[in-house]
């Protein structure tokens, strides 16, 4: 089972931050073969939802209050370590992120920029497509909203 913790940027330990950035790089840069600037200064404004399997970080998202990323509250940098994807941790980390937005920001409406191939995954969590697909860092994405 995935255990989650939620931390402000300043509360992350050096080891946690290093592991999170390594995981994001492994998936978004290496696995998806996408060169982009992951370190965008938005981490400092986000709450970080960390998924632990035992003592290891295996899943992660960052969440934002209204108008810090989109006009709505939002979830981004959704990632699960490749070898742990068959365990349902994607659903677990997203549910923890949705709950964290409700608890910390008192918001029900959430916007994400979803990689288009994951639309059905996000549909299962109550997100609906908004508008036409677009390219973000060379990868097809679709805006999605959960009310």
C-alpha positions in Angstrom: 0.0 0.0 0.0 1.2 3.5 -0.8 1.6 5.9 2.2 1.6 9.6 1.4 3.0 12.7 3.0 2.4 16.3 2.1 5.1 18.9 2.5 5.9 22.5 1.6 9.1 23.0 -0.4 11.0 24.3 2.6 10.1 21.2 4.6 11.5 18.7 2.1 14.8 17.2 3.2 17.7 17.2 0.8 17.4 13.5 0.3 13.6 13.8 -0.4 14.1 16.6 -2.9 17.0 14.7 -4.6 14.9 11.6 -4.9 11.8 13.5 -6.3 13.9 15.3 -8.9 15.7 12.1 -9.9 12.3 10.3 -10.3 10.9 13.1 -12.4 14.0 13.1 -14.5 13.9 9.3 -14.9 10.4 9.4 -16.2 9.8 12.8 -17.9 13.3 13.2 -19.5 14.8 9.7 -19.9 11.8 7.4 -20.3 9.7 9.8 -22.3 12.8 11.1 -24.3 11.8 14.7 -23.7 14.3 17.5 -23.2 12.6 20.2 -21.1 13.3 22.5 -18.1 11.8 20.6 -15.1 13.2 23.0 -12.6 10.8 25.9 -13.1 10.7 27.6 -9.7 7.1 26.5 -9.3 8.2 23.8 -6.8 8.7 26.6 -4.3 5.0 27.6 -4.5 3.6 24.0 -4.5 2.7 21.5 -1.9 4.5 18.2 -2.6 2.5 15.0 -2.3 5.0 12.2 -1.8 4.1 8.5 -2.2 6.1 6.1 -0.2 6.4 2.3 -0.6 8.1 1.2 2.6 11.0 3.7 3.0 11.3 4.5 -0.7 9.7 7.4 -2.7 7.9 5.7 -5.7 5.2 8.3 -6.6 4.8 12.0 -6.5 2.7 15.0 -7.5 2.9 18.7 -6.8 -0.3 20.6 -6.1 -1.2 24.3 -6.5 -3.8 26.6 -5.1 -6.1 28.7 -7.4 -4.1 31.1 -9.7 -0.7 29.8 -8.8 -0.6 27.7 -12.0 -4.0 27.8 -13.5 -7.1 29.8 -12.6 -8.2 26.6 -10.8 -6.4 24.5 -8.2 -4.2 22.1 -10.0 -2.1 18.9 -9.9 1.1 18.5 -11.9 4.2 16.4 -12.3 2.3 13.2 -11.7 4.8 10.4 -11.6 5.1 6.8 -10.5 8.3 4.9 -10.7 8.1 2.5 -13.7 8.6 -0.7 -11.7 5.7 0.2 -9.4 3.1 1.2 -12.0 1.2 -2.1 -11.8 0.4 -1.7 -8.1 -2.3 1.1 -8.5 0.0 3.8 -7.1 -1.1 6.2 -9.8 -4.7 6.1 -8.5 -3.4 6.3 -4.9 -1.2 9.4 -5.5 -3.9 11.2 -7.4 -6.6 10.5 -4.8 -4.2 11.8 -2.1 -3.5 14.9 -4.2 -7.3 15.5 -4.8 -7.9 15.1 -1.0 -4.9 17.5 -0.3 -6.4 20.2 -2.5 -9.7 19.9 -0.7 -8.0 20.0 2.7 -5.3 22.6 2.2 -7.0 24.9 -0.4 -10.7 24.2 0.2 -11.2 23.7 -3.5 -13.2 21.1 -5.4 -12.5 22.2 -8.9 -9.1 20.9 -10.2 -7.4 21.4 -13.5 -4.6 19.3 -15.0 -2.6 19.3 -18.2 -2.8 15.5 -18.9 -0.6 13.6 -21.4 -3.2 12.6 -23.9 -2.5 8.9 -23.7 -3.6 9.0 -20.0 -7.0 10.5 -20.6 -8.9 7.3 -19.7 -6.8 7.0 -16.5 -7.8 10.6 -15.5 -11.5 10.0 -16.6 -11.6 7.2 -13.9 -10.7 9.9 -11.3 -13.5 12.2 -12.5 -11.6 14.5 -14.8 -13.2 15.5 -18.1 -11.5 16.8 -21.3 -11.6 20.6 -21.9 -10.8 21.9 -25.4 -8.5 20.4 -28.0 -5.2 18.6 -27.5 -2.1 20.7 -27.7 1.7 20.1 -27.6 3.5 20.7 -24.3 7.3 20.1 -24.5 6.7 18.2 -27.7 4.2 15.7 -26.1 0.4 15.8 -26.8 -1.5 17.0 -23.8 -5.2 17.7 -23.1 -6.6 20.1 -20.5 -8.9 18.3 -18.0 -11.2 19.5 -15.3 -12.6 17.8 -12.2 -15.6 19.5 -10.5 
